[in-house]
């Protein structure tokens, strides 16, 4: 069986590119291609890509799952989101499975999680 090496990109739909670009830029994603007036925008991070594509208003979606990003400092990331006026689901918390994380929903309803792995207890 061929080996899967990783995921290079995830593409999310949006009805309002300018609003979506503002959200992801405020969270610290860097635009590689496109922008607020584009039909397709690509952000780069850690050798991977998050893409946004404009969809017509009649194209609707419902909860599809959750995208999880690993960050260096989840509490600083949470504070940055709050400082930009966004409302995460709850403050960062430690999970039984060894992560500290928080969830936030983007303006188009896509759920994101930002996390850091906790050091094992000595």
N, C-alpha and C positions, 0 to 999 in steps of 0.2 A: 504494500500500500504506500502511495506517495506521502511524504511527511508534510503536514501543514506547519508553516514556519511562523505565522503570526497573522495579525489583522493590520492591514495598512490604512484602512479608512472606514468610516461610518458616515452615511449620508442621511440627513434628517430633512423632512419636508417643512416648509414654512409658508404662511400666507403673506408675511410681511418681512421682506429681507432686511430693511433698514432696522426694524425693531429687533430682529434676531441677531444681526451683526452687532448692534449696540450691547445686547445682553452678553454675548460670548466675548466680545472685546473687553467689556467691563470685568469679566471674570478672569481675564489674563490670557485668552487665546490670541495668537498672532495671525493676522490675515496673510495668506500666501498669494491668494488670487481672488479677484472679485471685489466685493464691497457692498455698501448699502444700496446701490442702484443696480446691482448685477442680478441676473437670473440664477447664477450659481456662484457660491463663495466657498473657498477652501481655507481652513485654518490649519496650521502645522503645530505639532507639539511632540517632543520625544521621538522623532522619526516616524510619526503617524499623522493622520489627517482626519479632521472632522469637517464634513462638507454640509452645506445647506443648499437646497434647491427650492425655488419658488413653485408653488402649486396653485391652481385656480381655486377660487372660493368654494366651488361645488365639491372639490376633493376633500373629504374629511377622514380623520383617523381617530382611533381610540387608543387607550393604553396599550402599548406594545411591549413594554419591559422597562429596563433601566440600564443606562450606560454608566459604567464605573470608571472613574479616573483616579490614578494614584498620584498624590501630591506630596511635596516635602513637608508641609506644615498645614494640616487640615484646619487647625484653629485660626491661623492667619488667613486662610482661604475663605473660611466662613465669615470672618470679620470684614474682609474685602467685599464679599457679596452684600452684607448688611450695609456697609458704607456706601454702596452704589444704589441702595434703595430696594434691593431684592429681598424676598422673604423665604428663606429656607424652611423646610418642614419643621425642624427642631434644631437646637444647638448640637454641635458634635457630641457623640457619645461613644463609649467603648463597647465593642461587641464581643460576645463569647468566643467567636471564631478568630479573635486576635487582630481586629482592625478598629481604628477610630474613624468615624465617618459622619457625614450628614448628607441629606437629600435636598435637592432643589428642583423645581419644575421650570422649564424655560417658557417663554411667552406663548409657544405653540403647543404646550402640553407634554413635551418630552421630559421624562424624569431622568435626572442625572444624580449621581452619587460621587462624592469626593472623599477619598479615604487615604489613610496611611497605615501601614502595618505596624503593630505594636511590638516592641522588643520582648522576647520571651523572658519570663521571670527567672532570675538566677537563684 
